[in-house]
C-alpha cells in the first residue's frame, strides 16, 4: 500500500477518534429529561429516584401541579424510541415528587390518572391523603406563550395580604339578584394546601371595567363585590392572568343578575 | 497478469476516490465542529443547517461522481484510443470485463464505507450510541418474533442489494457496448439503448401487473393464499432467493452481451 494511501487512512482514523470524544447533544439531554423506566417491581425509576404507585382515590382534592412532561417505558426500551413505545405518559411536579400518569402508546387500557410518589416522600404524602383538606393558600393556574414563543405556565399563589383580602371579600355581604351585569373575563381561584398538592376549586374571580366580583360556589352560591379600596390588591393578583389574557384574547362572557346600585 | 491489471484498475479509482472522500470527511468534520457551539441562537441554527446541507450536497456529488467514474473508465479504457493499448495486454476479454466489474464494485464499497465514516464523524457520539441501541432493540424484537429467519433475511437482502448494484453497472456496460456497434454518435446510441431497455422493462412490469389483477379476479390466487399464510417465512425466503437468482441471470445476460460485442464486434475509434 502506497505511503499516500497509508497517510490518508491514518488521517481518517485520527479524525474519527477525535470526533468520538467530542460529545454533547441538547436534544438527547431533553429526551433523557423526560424518560423514566419501569422496574421489575412495578415502580418507576427517574433521575436515579424510585417512584412508587400511590392510591389517591380516598382524597378527591388531591391535584398536584404536574407540568413537566415525561414518559415511562419498559427497562429495555431505548431512549430514541421512548416517545413511541411507552407504557405510561404524563407529567411530574417541578419538585420531582409526584407523577401524574395516564396510559401510554403501548398500553391497551384506558384509565383515569394514576399517581406515583417518590420513595422518600411516600409516607408523608400517604399521611396527607388520609387527612382532612385544610386550605392554606389561594391560587390560580396560568398558561400562555411569551414574545419568544416559549411556553409560560405555572401556579400563581396569593400572598398573605392577598389571601386576607380575598377572605374579607367572601365574608362580606353577598349581592342580591336584581339586574344583569356584564363581565369580560374570569379566572378560577382554588383553595390549596401550601405544597399545592391538594386543591379545591371554589371561587371564580370576575374582572371587568366595572370592577371585580368574586363568585363563591362552595356551600351556598353567592357573588361578592370587591370594595374599591382593595382594587390595588386585586390588580396585583390578576397581573399574571392579564399576561395570559393578552395572548389568548378576551373570550369569556358572564351574565349575572345583579343590582346596578349594589356595584 | 489479471492481478496486476486489477491492482492498476483499483489504483486509478483511488486516485479520484481518495480526494473526493477526504473532502466529504472534511465537510463532515466541519459539521461536527459547528455542533460544539450548540445553543438556541439563530446564528447557530443557520450554521448547523448550512453545515448539514453542505454535507448532504457533498455526499450526493461524491456518489454521482463515483457512478460517472465507473462508466467513464469502462468507456475510455475499452472503446476509445486507450483501447488499442488495453487490448494488447496478455489478458482475455472476459478478464478485462471482470476487472472492470470488480473495480466498479470496489469503488462502490469504498464510497459506502467513506459515507459511513463521514456519518459517524458528523453525528454526535452519544446519538450514535443511542441509534445503535435502537438497532439492537429492534433486532432483538425481530429475533423474538421470527427467530433465526431474521438473520437469514438480512443476509438475503444484503446479497440481493449487492447483486442489484453489479447488475446496474453491467446494464450500463451492455448499453455502452451495444452503442459501440453504431458507426456514428455511439454515446447517443448507448443512451438510446438504455431508454429502450427501460421502456421494455416497464412494459413487462405493467403487463405482469395486469395479468396478476385479471387472475386475482378469477380467484386462482386464493388457493395459494392459505399455503402462503401457513408457510409465510419459507415463502419469503424463496421469493428473496428467487429474485436474487433472477438478478444473477440478468447479470449473466448483460455480461454475455458485453463480452460478445467486445470480443467479436469491437470497432475502436
Interface residues (C-beta under 8 A of the other chain):
Chain A: X4 X5 X8 X11 X12 X15 X16 X19 X20 X21 X22 X23 X24 X25 X26 X27 X28 X76 X77 X78 X79 X80 X81
Chain B: X14 X18 X22 X25 X29 X32 X35 X36 X38 X117 X120 X121 X124 X125 X126 X127 X130 X131 X133 X134 X136 X137 X140
